[in-house]
Amino acid sequence: LIQLSIPLNYLGMVYREVKQALANIQRMYALLDEAQEVSDAPGAPALRVNGAELRFAQVDFHYDPARPILRDVDFCIPAGKTLAVVGTTGAGKSTLARLLYRFYDVSGGAIRIDGQDIREVTQDSLRAAIGIVPQDTVLFNDSIYYNIAYGRPEASREEVIAAAKSAHIHDFILSLPQGYDSAVGERGLKLSGGEKQRVAIARTLLKNPALLVFDEATSALDTRTEKIIQAELEEIARDRTTLVIAHRLSTIVDADEILVLEQGRVAERGTHASLLAAGGRYAALWAMQQSETPAAA
Ligand code: ATP
């Protein structure tokens, strides 16, 4: 029995590995399909940015035709203004950012920047115009310098350091044994959530995009770090067209407009004050989050 079970175990292992390899190949093809789906239109011009007014015009979207994710989502962020989107988990908030960056094309309607349909301009020019501070920043297995400079690889050392200073991470970097040359990422120094967000902010500052997207982290940072980061984000959002995907309402009270997304539809819209006065879903969410906030915060 022992003799038999060893090769069987071994076979099981081989089977699992082959299965994993096949899954990886499938994923690779899925990615290739995606890449094809969003290729540049022949002869597409570069996006011409003039203030970066962002319009989602009656946008419908599904990853899988059997399951609509966004339905008739319609909004306009005038140049330099801030719009925040809130809603329950899975409502489709992060999908808005994926569509804007053109990881996927809309299934219906259109997304326009300064009047140009994003499907009709080059992806390079589109992505150059957009800075995303994601929920979870991916760090490359490289120096912290490289990780910041990634925002604009041709930037000078002075510009990289200036961006790190503005993102309040310069002093932390200098405290590391190898300063800007310290290795970070999986195989290097593991940064905290707040430090990673600062790297993302520094990258974005260096990129200096006309359009900003903040996909707020769901995992809470400590209150003090969060307040500081919030102030930094407000600073870089000033005078830029900004889309905030919010998980905590306290961070968006000053937004020019707030959309409440529910199962892919816009359920309510207005300013913080008008939504509170309306006494609907937003007001209920607000009351709930207020009661969750510890008294000390
Ligand atoms: P959260 O607040 O939890 O981050 P969200 O509102 O940002 O949620 P999305 O990430 O936009 O939600 O996802 C909306 C829906 O789309 C979810 O039900 C999710 O399961 C589904 N979804 C997301 N990405 C994909 C994908 N690549 N393929 C299929 N379905 C997806």
py3Dmol code that shows the C-alpha trace and the ligand (Angstrom):
import py3Dmol

protein = """\
ATOM      1  CA  LEU A   1       0.000   0.000   0.000  1.00  0.00           C
ATOM      2  CA  ILE A   2       2.802   2.365   0.890  1.00  0.00           C
ATOM      3  CA  GLN A   3       4.567   1.597  -2.354  1.00  0.00           C
ATOM      4  CA  LEU A   4       1.447   2.363  -4.307  1.00  0.00           C
ATOM      5  CA  SER A   5       0.520   5.528  -2.511  1.00  0.00           C
ATOM      6  CA  ILE A   6       3.796   7.251  -3.227  1.00  0.00           C
ATOM      7  CA  PRO A   7       3.451   7.284  -7.019  1.00  0.00           C
ATOM      8  CA  LEU A   8      -0.212   8.182  -6.632  1.00  0.00           C
ATOM      9  CA  ASN A   9       0.702  11.135  -4.495  1.00  0.00           C
ATOM     10  CA  TYR A  10       3.312  12.058  -7.002  1.00  0.00           C
ATOM     11  CA  LEU A  11       0.766  11.814  -9.763  1.00  0.00           C
ATOM     12  CA  GLY A  12      -1.551  14.069  -7.802  1.00  0.00           C
ATOM     13  CA  MET A  13       1.207  16.617  -7.535  1.00  0.00           C
ATOM     14  CA  VAL A  14       1.943  16.459 -11.260  1.00  0.00           C
ATOM     15  CA  TYR A  15      -1.769  16.750 -11.976  1.00  0.00           C
ATOM     16  CA  ARG A  16      -2.068  19.858  -9.810  1.00  0.00           C
ATOM     17  CA  GLU A  17       0.909  21.431 -11.506  1.00  0.00           C
ATOM     18  CA  VAL A  18      -0.372  20.707 -14.977  1.00  0.00           C
ATOM     19  CA  LYS A  19      -3.761  22.053 -14.000  1.00  0.00           C
ATOM     20  CA  GLN A  20      -2.183  25.217 -12.637  1.00  0.00           C
ATOM     21  CA  ALA A  21      -0.124  25.629 -15.815  1.00  0.00           C
ATOM     22  CA  LEU A  22      -3.275  25.280 -17.909  1.00  0.00           C
ATOM     23  CA  ALA A  23      -5.054  27.828 -15.734  1.00  0.00           C
ATOM     24  CA  ASN A  24      -2.135  30.192 -16.241  1.00  0.00           C
ATOM     25  CA  ILE A  25      -2.283  29.707 -19.999  1.00  0.00           C
ATOM     26  CA  GLN A  26      -6.013  30.390 -19.916  1.00  0.00           C
ATOM     27  CA  ARG A  27      -5.404  33.564 -17.981  1.00  0.00           C
ATOM     28  CA  MET A  28      -2.743  34.579 -20.459  1.00  0.00           C
ATOM     29  CA  TYR A  29      -5.178  34.130 -23.343  1.00  0.00           C
ATOM     30  CA  ALA A  30      -7.823  36.035 -21.430  1.00  0.00           C
ATOM     31  CA  LEU A  31      -5.352  38.891 -21.047  1.00  0.00           C
ATOM     32  CA  LEU A  32      -4.441  38.722 -24.732  1.00  0.00           C
ATOM     33  CA  ASP A  33      -8.137  38.882 -25.615  1.00  0.00           C
ATOM     34  CA  GLU A  34      -8.524  41.919 -23.445  1.00  0.00           C
ATOM     35  CA  ALA A  35      -5.522  43.555 -25.060  1.00  0.00           C
ATOM     36  CA  GLN A  36      -7.050  42.953 -28.482  1.00  0.00           C
ATOM     37  CA  GLU A  37     -10.393  44.283 -27.412  1.00  0.00           C
ATOM     38  CA  VAL A  38      -8.937  47.673 -26.600  1.00  0.00           C
ATOM     39  CA  SER A  39      -6.449  48.129 -29.429  1.00  0.00           C
ATOM     40  CA  ASP A  40      -6.022  51.566 -30.984  1.00  0.00           C
ATOM     41  CA  ALA A  41      -8.357  52.470 -33.838  1.00  0.00           C
ATOM     42  CA  PRO A  42      -6.401  52.674 -37.119  1.00  0.00           C
ATOM     43  CA  GLY A  43      -4.877  56.125 -37.479  1.00  0.00           C
ATOM     44  CA  ALA A  44      -6.181  57.188 -34.051  1.00  0.00           C
ATOM     45  CA  PRO A  45      -4.894  60.632 -33.042  1.00  0.00           C
ATOM     46  CA  ALA A  46      -3.491  61.465 -29.615  1.00  0.00           C
ATOM     47  CA  LEU A  47      -5.877  62.812 -26.991  1.00  0.00           C
ATOM     48  CA  ARG A  48      -5.821  66.599 -26.862  1.00  0.00           C
ATOM     49  CA  VAL A  49      -6.284  67.695 -23.287  1.00  0.00           C
ATOM     50  CA  ASN A  50      -7.757  71.088 -22.605  1.00  0.00           C
ATOM     51  CA  GLY A  51      -8.818  71.245 -18.973  1.00  0.00           C
ATOM     52  CA  ALA A  52      -9.845  67.562 -18.954  1.00  0.00           C
ATOM     53  CA  GLU A  53     -13.612  67.678 -18.663  1.00  0.00           C
ATOM     54  CA  LEU A  54     -14.687  64.070 -18.076  1.00  0.00           C
ATOM     55  CA  ARG A  55     -18.031  62.787 -19.253  1.00  0.00           C
ATOM     56  CA  PHE A  56     -19.599  59.350 -18.808  1.00  0.00           C
ATOM     57  CA  ALA A  57     -22.520  59.420 -21.257  1.00  0.00           C
ATOM     58  CA  GLN A  58     -25.190  56.787 -20.529  1.00  0.00           C
ATOM     59  CA  VAL A  59     -22.558  54.150 -19.904  1.00  0.00           C
ATOM     60  CA  ASP A  60     -23.577  50.495 -19.793  1.00  0.00           C
ATOM     61  CA  PHE A  61     -21.060  47.810 -19.004  1.00  0.00           C
ATOM     62  CA  HIS A  62     -20.804  44.099 -18.334  1.00  0.00           C
ATOM     63  CA  TYR A  63     -17.814  41.781 -17.967  1.00  0.00           C
ATOM     64  CA  ASP A  64     -20.152  38.910 -18.779  1.00  0.00           C
ATOM     65  CA  PRO A  65     -23.263  39.583 -20.927  1.00  0.00           C
ATOM     66  CA  ALA A  66     -25.358  37.597 -18.471  1.00  0.00           C
ATOM     67  CA  ARG A  67     -24.554  40.024 -15.680  1.00  0.00           C
ATOM     68  CA  PRO A  68     -24.843  43.797 -16.246  1.00  0.00           C
ATOM     69  CA  ILE A  69     -22.531  45.774 -13.960  1.00  0.00           C
ATOM     70  CA  LEU A  70     -23.195  49.419 -14.925  1.00  0.00           C
ATOM     71  CA  ARG A  71     -26.478  50.702 -16.288  1.00  0.00           C
ATOM     72  CA  ASP A  72     -27.044  54.127 -17.795  1.00  0.00           C
ATOM     73  CA  VAL A  73     -24.359  55.806 -15.686  1.00  0.00           C
ATOM     74  CA  ASP A  74     -24.305  59.460 -16.678  1.00  0.00           C
ATOM     75  CA  PHE A  75     -22.195  62.218 -15.197  1.00  0.00           C
ATOM     76  CA  CYS A  76     -19.905  65.069 -16.110  1.00  0.00           C
ATOM     77  CA  ILE A  77     -16.935  66.341 -14.125  1.00  0.00           C
ATOM     78  CA  PRO A  78     -16.172  69.868 -15.312  1.00  0.00           C
ATOM     79  CA  ALA A  79     -12.483  70.721 -15.754  1.00  0.00           C
ATOM     80  CA  GLY A  80     -10.752  70.941 -12.376  1.00  0.00           C
ATOM     81  CA  LYS A  81     -13.736  69.702 -10.325  1.00  0.00           C
ATOM     82  CA  THR A  82     -14.073  66.667  -8.065  1.00  0.00           C
ATOM     83  CA  LEU A  83     -16.733  63.993  -8.251  1.00  0.00           C
ATOM     84  CA  ALA A  84     -16.964  61.229  -5.678  1.00  0.00           C
ATOM     85  CA  VAL A  85     -18.690  57.901  -6.111  1.00  0.00           C
ATOM     86  CA  VAL A  86     -19.943  55.941  -3.132  1.00  0.00           C
ATOM     87  CA  GLY A  87     -21.945  52.764  -2.882  1.00  0.00           C
ATOM     88  CA  THR A  88     -22.069  49.324  -1.397  1.00  0.00           C
ATOM     89  CA  THR A  89     -19.462  46.693  -2.141  1.00  0.00           C
ATOM     90  CA  GLY A  90     -19.723  45.387  -5.691  1.00  0.00           C
ATOM     91  CA  ALA A  91     -21.849  48.334  -6.883  1.00  0.00           C
ATOM     92  CA  GLY A  92     -19.391  48.929  -9.735  1.00  0.00           C
ATOM     93  CA  LYS A  93     -17.286  51.824  -8.393  1.00  0.00           C
ATOM     94  CA  SER A  94     -13.836  50.491  -9.283  1.00  0.00           C
ATOM     95  CA  THR A  95     -15.174  49.403 -12.664  1.00  0.00           C
ATOM     96  CA  LEU A  96     -15.595  53.110 -13.520  1.00  0.00           C
ATOM     97  CA  ALA A  97     -11.836  53.601 -13.126  1.00  0.00           C
ATOM     98  CA  ARG A  98     -11.056  50.485 -15.192  1.00  0.00           C
ATOM     99  CA  LEU A  99     -13.256  51.788 -18.017  1.00  0.00           C
ATOM    100  CA  LEU A 100     -11.709  55.244 -17.895  1.00  0.00           C
ATOM    101  CA  TYR A 101      -8.197  53.767 -18.168  1.00  0.00           C
ATOM    102  CA  ARG A 102      -9.582  51.611 -20.984  1.00  0.00           C
ATOM    103  CA  PHE A 103      -8.792  48.214 -19.577  1.00  0.00           C
ATOM    104  CA  TYR A 104     -12.198  47.463 -21.051  1.00  0.00           C
ATOM    105  CA  ASP A 105     -14.474  49.241 -23.505  1.00  0.00           C
ATOM    106  CA  VAL A 106     -17.981  50.271 -22.524  1.00  0.00           C
ATOM    107  CA  SER A 107     -20.812  48.011 -23.698  1.00  0.00           C
ATOM    108  CA  GLY A 108     -23.079  51.003 -24.370  1.00  0.00           C
ATOM    109  CA  GLY A 109     -22.777  54.787 -24.264  1.00  0.00           C
ATOM    110  CA  ALA A 110     -19.408  56.542 -24.295  1.00  0.00           C
ATOM    111  CA  ILE A 111     -16.670  58.055 -22.155  1.00  0.00           C
ATOM    112  CA  ARG A 112     -15.354  61.401 -23.363  1.00  0.00           C
ATOM    113  CA  ILE A 113     -12.493  63.613 -22.278  1.00  0.00           C
ATOM    114  CA  ASP A 114     -12.774  67.175 -23.561  1.00  0.00           C
ATOM    115  CA  GLY A 115     -15.324  65.898 -26.073  1.00  0.00           C
ATOM    116  CA  GLN A 116     -13.167  63.070 -27.465  1.00  0.00           C
ATOM    117  CA  ASP A 117     -14.410  59.503 -27.213  1.00  0.00           C
ATOM    118  CA  ILE A 118     -11.622  57.586 -25.454  1.00  0.00           C
ATOM    119  CA  ARG A 119     -11.994  54.723 -27.973  1.00  0.00           C
ATOM    120  CA  GLU A 120     -10.948  57.080 -30.758  1.00  0.00           C
ATOM    121  CA  VAL A 121      -7.613  58.252 -29.369  1.00  0.00           C
ATOM    122  CA  THR A 122      -4.389  56.337 -28.751  1.00  0.00           C
ATOM    123  CA  GLN A 123      -4.203  54.399 -25.495  1.00  0.00           C
ATOM    124  CA  ASP A 124      -0.765  55.838 -24.800  1.00  0.00           C
ATOM    125  CA  SER A 125      -2.028  59.408 -24.906  1.00  0.00           C
ATOM    126  CA  LEU A 126      -5.094  58.483 -22.848  1.00  0.00           C
ATOM    127  CA  ARG A 127      -3.086  56.768 -20.124  1.00  0.00           C
ATOM    128  CA  ALA A 128      -0.513  59.560 -20.082  1.00  0.00           C
ATOM    129  CA  ALA A 129      -3.319  61.986 -19.173  1.00  0.00           C
ATOM    130  CA  ILE A 130      -4.614  59.934 -16.231  1.00  0.00           C
ATOM    131  CA  GLY A 131      -3.011  59.386 -12.841  1.00  0.00           C
ATOM    132  CA  ILE A 132      -4.435  56.623 -10.680  1.00  0.00           C
ATOM    133  CA  VAL A 133      -3.758  56.295  -6.980  1.00  0.00           C
ATOM    134  CA  PRO A 134      -4.998  52.717  -6.589  1.00  0.00           C
ATOM    135  CA  GLN A 135      -6.403  50.868  -3.583  1.00  0.00           C
ATOM    136  CA  ASP A 136      -3.318  48.797  -3.307  1.00  0.00           C
ATOM    137  CA  THR A 137      -0.113  50.044  -4.877  1.00  0.00           C
ATOM    138  CA  VAL A 138       2.016  47.419  -6.547  1.00  0.00           C
ATOM    139  CA  LEU A 139       5.698  47.890  -5.807  1.00  0.00           C
ATOM    140  CA  PHE A 140       8.267  46.523  -8.221  1.00  0.00           C
ATOM    141  CA  ASN A 141      11.183  44.470  -6.918  1.00  0.00           C
ATOM    142  CA  ASP A 142      13.559  47.341  -7.405  1.00  0.00           C
ATOM    143  CA  SER A 143      14.806  50.414  -5.561  1.00  0.00           C
ATOM    144  CA  ILE A 144      12.387  52.868  -4.001  1.00  0.00           C
ATOM    145  CA  TYR A 145      13.855  55.436  -6.397  1.00  0.00           C
ATOM    146  CA  TYR A 146      12.803  53.322  -9.392  1.00  0.00           C
ATOM    147  CA  ASN A 147       9.368  52.839  -7.877  1.00  0.00           C
ATOM    148  CA  ILE A 148       8.764  56.579  -7.680  1.00  0.00           C
ATOM    149  CA  ALA A 149      10.457  57.437 -10.995  1.00  0.00           C
ATOM    150  CA  TYR A 150       8.129  54.936 -12.693  1.00  0.00           C
ATOM    151  CA  GLY A 151       5.570  57.784 -12.794  1.00  0.00           C
ATOM    152  CA  ARG A 152       7.760  59.495 -15.397  1.00  0.00           C
ATOM    153  CA  PRO A 153      10.909  57.496 -16.155  1.00  0.00           C
ATOM    154  CA  GLU A 154      12.634  60.422 -17.893  1.00  0.00           C
ATOM    155  CA  ALA A 155      12.347  62.636 -14.789  1.00  0.00           C
ATOM    156  CA  SER A 156      15.567  63.985 -13.288  1.00  0.00           C
ATOM    157  CA  ARG A 157      16.813  62.923  -9.854  1.00  0.00           C
ATOM    158  CA  GLU A 158      15.886  66.367  -8.486  1.00  0.00           C
ATOM    159  CA  GLU A 159      12.306  65.955  -9.741  1.00  0.00           C
ATOM    160  CA  VAL A 160      12.010  62.480  -8.189  1.00  0.00           C
ATOM    161  CA  ILE A 161      13.215  63.817  -4.841  1.00  0.00           C
ATOM    162  CA  ALA A 162      10.894  66.837  -5.069  1.00  0.00           C
ATOM    163  CA  ALA A 163       7.936  64.490  -5.659  1.00  0.00           C
ATOM    164  CA  ALA A 164       8.972  62.346  -2.671  1.00  0.00           C
ATOM    165  CA  LYS A 165       9.164  65.477  -0.528  1.00  0.00           C
ATOM    166  CA  SER A 166       5.700  66.640  -1.609  1.00  0.00           C
ATOM    167  CA  ALA A 167       4.329  63.191  -0.824  1.00  0.00           C
ATOM    168  CA  HIS A 168       5.988  63.354   2.629  1.00  0.00           C
ATOM    169  CA  ILE A 169       8.021  60.220   2.139  1.00  0.00           C
ATOM    170  CA  HIS A 170      11.470  61.771   1.604  1.00  0.00           C
ATOM    171  CA  ASP A 171      12.456  61.742   5.297  1.00  0.00           C
ATOM    172  CA  PHE A 172      11.361  58.131   5.646  1.00  0.00           C
ATOM    173  CA  ILE A 173      13.470  57.189   2.608  1.00  0.00           C
ATOM    174  CA  LEU A 174      16.525  58.947   4.021  1.00  0.00           C
ATOM    175  CA  SER A 175      16.112  56.985   7.252  1.00  0.00           C
ATOM    176  CA  LEU A 176      16.575  53.704   5.330  1.00  0.00           C
ATOM    177  CA  PRO A 177      20.103  52.246   5.348  1.00  0.00           C
ATOM    178  CA  GLN A 178      20.467  52.620   1.595  1.00  0.00           C
ATOM    179  CA  GLY A 179      18.257  55.660   1.152  1.00  0.00           C
ATOM    180  CA  TYR A 180      16.763  55.941  -2.323  1.00  0.00           C
ATOM    181  CA  ASP A 181      18.653  52.800  -3.405  1.00  0.00           C
ATOM    182  CA  SER A 182      16.893  50.590  -0.832  1.00  0.00           C
ATOM    183  CA  ALA A 183      15.220  47.576  -2.405  1.00  0.00           C
ATOM    184  CA  VAL A 184      11.452  47.348  -1.886  1.00  0.00           C
ATOM    185  CA  GLY A 185       8.718  44.982  -3.040  1.00  0.00           C
ATOM    186  CA  GLU A 186       8.255  41.289  -2.369  1.00  0.00           C
ATOM    187  CA  ARG A 187      11.975  40.605  -2.262  1.00  0.00           C
ATOM    188  CA  GLY A 188      12.946  43.795  -0.469  1.00  0.00           C
ATOM    189  CA  LEU A 189      11.674  45.996   2.272  1.00  0.00           C
ATOM    190  CA  LYS A 190       7.938  45.615   2.847  1.00  0.00           C
ATOM    191  CA  LEU A 191       6.338  49.026   3.164  1.00  0.00           C
ATOM    192  CA  SER A 192       3.257  49.713   5.274  1.00  0.00           C
ATOM    193  CA  GLY A 193      -0.074  50.597   3.647  1.00  0.00           C
ATOM    194  CA  GLY A 194       0.467  54.298   4.312  1.00  0.00           C
ATOM    195  CA  GLU A 195       4.022  54.244   2.947  1.00  0.00           C
ATOM    196  CA  LYS A 196       2.891  52.474  -0.203  1.00  0.00           C
ATOM    197  CA  GLN A 197       0.167  55.054  -0.728  1.00  0.00           C
ATOM    198  CA  ARG A 198       2.766  57.770  -0.424  1.00  0.00           C
ATOM    199  CA  VAL A 199       4.882  56.088  -3.089  1.00  0.00           C
ATOM    200  CA  ALA A 200       1.756  56.095  -5.274  1.00  0.00           C
ATOM    201  CA  ILE A 201       1.188  59.787  -4.538  1.00  0.00           C
ATOM    202  CA  ALA A 202       4.814  60.622  -5.356  1.00  0.00           C
ATOM    203  CA  ARG A 203       4.538  58.682  -8.627  1.00  0.00           C
ATOM    204  CA  THR A 204       1.383  60.566  -9.523  1.00  0.00           C
ATOM    205  CA  LEU A 205       2.886  63.944  -8.637  1.00  0.00           C
ATOM    206  CA  LEU A 206       5.796  63.136 -10.925  1.00  0.00           C
ATOM    207  CA  LYS A 207       3.435  62.130 -13.726  1.00  0.00           C
ATOM    208  CA  ASN A 208       1.530  65.399 -13.275  1.00  0.00           C
ATOM    209  CA  PRO A 209      -1.677  64.226 -15.004  1.00  0.00           C
ATOM    210  CA  ALA A 210      -4.641  66.428 -15.942  1.00  0.00           C
ATOM    211  CA  LEU A 211      -7.052  63.782 -14.670  1.00  0.00           C
ATOM    212  CA  LEU A 212      -6.815  62.033 -11.330  1.00  0.00           C
ATOM    213  CA  VAL A 213      -8.477  58.922  -9.985  1.00  0.00           C
ATOM    214  CA  PHE A 214      -8.279  57.984  -6.324  1.00  0.00           C
ATOM    215  CA  ASP A 215      -9.421  54.505  -5.596  1.00  0.00           C
ATOM    216  CA  GLU A 216      -9.549  54.784  -1.851  1.00  0.00           C
ATOM    217  CA  ALA A 217      -8.198  51.869   0.134  1.00  0.00           C
ATOM    218  CA  THR A 218     -10.822  49.740   1.845  1.00  0.00           C
ATOM    219  CA  SER A 219      -8.347  48.645   4.463  1.00  0.00           C
ATOM    220  CA  ALA A 220      -8.296  51.459   6.959  1.00  0.00           C
ATOM    221  CA  LEU A 221      -5.048  53.184   7.808  1.00  0.00           C
ATOM    222  CA  ASP A 222      -4.728  54.558  11.304  1.00  0.00           C
ATOM    223  CA  THR A 223      -6.709  57.752  11.724  1.00  0.00           C
ATOM    224  CA  ARG A 224      -3.722  60.058  11.913  1.00  0.00           C
ATOM    225  CA  THR A 225      -1.998  58.667   8.793  1.00  0.00           C
ATOM    226  CA  GLU A 226      -5.289  58.754   7.004  1.00  0.00           C
ATOM    227  CA  LYS A 227      -5.886  62.418   7.831  1.00  0.00           C
ATOM    228  CA  ILE A 228      -2.413  63.328   6.592  1.00  0.00           C
ATOM    229  CA  ILE A 229      -2.807  61.341   3.384  1.00  0.00           C
ATOM    230  CA  GLN A 230      -6.233  62.845   2.860  1.00  0.00           C
ATOM    231  CA  ALA A 231      -4.744  66.338   3.087  1.00  0.00           C
ATOM    232  CA  GLU A 232      -2.047  65.348   0.566  1.00  0.00           C
ATOM    233  CA  LEU A 233      -4.625  64.009  -1.845  1.00  0.00           C
ATOM    234  CA  GLU A 234      -6.666  67.203  -1.566  1.00  0.00           C
ATOM    235  CA  GLU A 235      -3.537  69.134  -2.377  1.00  0.00           C
ATOM    236  CA  ILE A 236      -2.831  67.230  -5.587  1.00  0.00           C
ATOM    237  CA  ALA A 237      -6.525  67.193  -6.568  1.00  0.00           C
ATOM    238  CA  ARG A 238      -6.708  70.964  -6.507  1.00  0.00           C
ATOM    239  CA  ASP A 239      -7.281  72.312 -10.044  1.00  0.00           C
ATOM    240  CA  ARG A 240      -7.285  68.822 -11.531  1.00  0.00           C
ATOM    241  CA  THR A 241     -10.323  66.917 -12.704  1.00  0.00           C
ATOM    242  CA  THR A 242     -10.705  64.244 -10.043  1.00  0.00           C
ATOM    243  CA  LEU A 243     -12.763  61.091  -9.682  1.00  0.00           C
ATOM    244  CA  VAL A 244     -12.765  59.710  -6.142  1.00  0.00           C
ATOM    245  CA  ILE A 245     -13.920  56.172  -5.517  1.00  0.00           C
ATOM    246  CA  ALA A 246     -14.731  56.478  -1.871  1.00  0.00           C
ATOM    247  CA  HIS A 247     -15.172  53.900   0.824  1.00  0.00           C
ATOM    248  CA  ARG A 248     -15.370  56.320   3.707  1.00  0.00           C
ATOM    249  CA  LEU A 249     -17.742  59.246   3.436  1.00  0.00           C
ATOM    250  CA  SER A 250     -15.659  61.481   5.689  1.00  0.00           C
ATOM    251  CA  THR A 251     -13.154  61.904   2.847  1.00  0.00           C
ATOM    252  CA  ILE A 252     -15.587  63.325   0.320  1.00  0.00           C
ATOM    253  CA  VAL A 253     -17.691  65.935   2.120  1.00  0.00           C
ATOM    254  CA  ASP A 254     -16.094  68.676   0.015  1.00  0.00           C
ATOM    255  CA  ALA A 255     -16.601  66.995  -3.374  1.00  0.00           C
ATOM    256  CA  ASP A 256     -18.374  69.144  -5.971  1.00  0.00           C
ATOM    257  CA  GLU A 257     -20.767  66.283  -6.663  1.00  0.00           C
ATOM    258  CA  ILE A 258     -21.400  62.892  -5.077  1.00  0.00           C
ATOM    259  CA  LEU A 259     -23.001  59.936  -6.841  1.00  0.00           C
ATOM    260  CA  VAL A 260     -24.505  57.057  -4.926  1.00  0.00           C
ATOM    261  CA  LEU A 261     -24.165  53.928  -7.042  1.00  0.00           C
ATOM    262  CA  GLU A 262     -26.467  51.030  -6.336  1.00  0.00           C
ATOM    263  CA  GLN A 263     -26.302  47.823  -8.353  1.00  0.00           C
ATOM    264  CA  GLY A 264     -24.671  49.707 -11.193  1.00  0.00           C
ATOM    265  CA  ARG A 265     -27.184  52.543 -11.355  1.00  0.00           C
ATOM    266  CA  VAL A 266     -26.979  56.086 -10.049  1.00  0.00           C
ATOM    267  CA  ALA A 267     -29.461  56.026  -7.180  1.00  0.00           C
ATOM    268  CA  GLU A 268     -28.849  59.543  -5.820  1.00  0.00           C
ATOM    269  CA  ARG A 269     -26.693  62.533  -6.667  1.00  0.00           C
ATOM    270  CA  GLY A 270     -25.913  65.897  -5.147  1.00  0.00           C
ATOM    271  CA  THR A 271     -23.585  67.628  -2.716  1.00  0.00           C
ATOM    272  CA  HIS A 272     -22.956  66.300   0.780  1.00  0.00           C
ATOM    273  CA  ALA A 273     -25.345  68.914   2.230  1.00  0.00           C
ATOM    274  CA  SER A 274     -28.132  68.339  -0.294  1.00  0.00           C
ATOM    275  CA  LEU A 275     -27.882  64.550   0.047  1.00  0.00           C
ATOM    276  CA  LEU A 276     -28.044  64.770   3.834  1.00  0.00           C
ATOM    277  CA  ALA A 277     -31.067  67.057   3.568  1.00  0.00           C
ATOM    278  CA  ALA A 278     -32.767  64.624   1.170  1.00  0.00           C
ATOM    279  CA  GLY A 279     -32.659  61.972   3.904  1.00  0.00           C
ATOM    280  CA  GLY A 280     -32.201  59.046   1.498  1.00  0.00           C
ATOM    281  CA  ARG A 281     -29.552  56.347   1.082  1.00  0.00           C
ATOM    282  CA  TYR A 282     -26.600  58.689   1.416  1.00  0.00           C
ATOM    283  CA  ALA A 283     -27.978  60.128   4.647  1.00  0.00           C
ATOM    284  CA  ALA A 284     -28.451  56.585   5.953  1.00  0.00           C
ATOM    285  CA  LEU A 285     -24.876  55.594   4.969  1.00  0.00           C
ATOM    286  CA  TRP A 286     -23.572  58.732   6.650  1.00  0.00           C
ATOM    287  CA  ALA A 287     -25.465  58.041   9.884  1.00  0.00           C
ATOM    288  CA  MET A 288     -24.157  54.477   9.859  1.00  0.00           C
ATOM    289  CA  GLN A 289     -20.517  55.492   9.350  1.00  0.00           C
ATOM    290  CA  GLN A 290     -20.740  58.202  11.996  1.00  0.00           C
ATOM    291  CA  SER A 291     -21.891  55.676  14.557  1.00  0.00           C
ATOM    292  CA  GLU A 292     -19.041  53.309  13.566  1.00  0.00           C
ATOM    293  CA  THR A 293     -16.361  55.952  14.048  1.00  0.00           C
ATOM    294  CA  PRO A 294     -14.671  55.548  17.411  1.00  0.00           C
ATOM    295  CA  ALA A 295     -15.130  58.531  19.719  1.00  0.00           C
ATOM    296  CA  ALA A 296     -11.374  59.085  19.917  1.00  0.00           C
ATOM    297  CA  ALA A 297     -10.992  59.546  16.130  1.00  0.00           C
TER     298      ALA A 297
END
"""
ligand_1 = """\
31
ATP
P -15.780 47.496 -3.688
O -16.366 48.645 -2.944
O -15.958 46.210 -2.955
O -14.377 47.722 -4.170
P -16.902 48.135 -6.291
O -18.155 48.907 -6.220
O -15.665 48.879 -6.623
O -16.710 47.263 -4.985
P -16.318 46.641 -8.700
O -14.936 46.246 -8.384
O -16.516 47.722 -9.706
O -17.128 46.985 -7.377
O -17.073 45.331 -9.188
C -18.434 45.351 -9.601
C -18.880 43.940 -9.898
O -18.166 43.444 -11.014
C -18.608 42.965 -8.754
O -19.758 42.182 -8.570
C -17.466 42.118 -9.242
O -17.593 40.792 -8.789
C -17.594 42.184 -10.739
N -16.279 42.115 -11.393
C -15.206 42.904 -11.137
N -14.181 42.598 -11.942
C -14.586 41.585 -12.740
C -13.976 40.814 -13.783
N -12.730 41.054 -14.182
N -14.723 39.846 -14.350
C -15.985 39.605 -13.947
N -16.619 40.285 -12.984
C -15.938 41.266 -12.371
"""
view = py3Dmol.view(width=600, height=400)
view.addModel(protein, "pdb")
view.setStyle({"model": 0}, {"cartoon": {"style": "trace"}})
view.addModel(ligand_1, "xyz")
view.setStyle({"model": 1}, {"stick": {}})
view.zoomTo()
view.show()
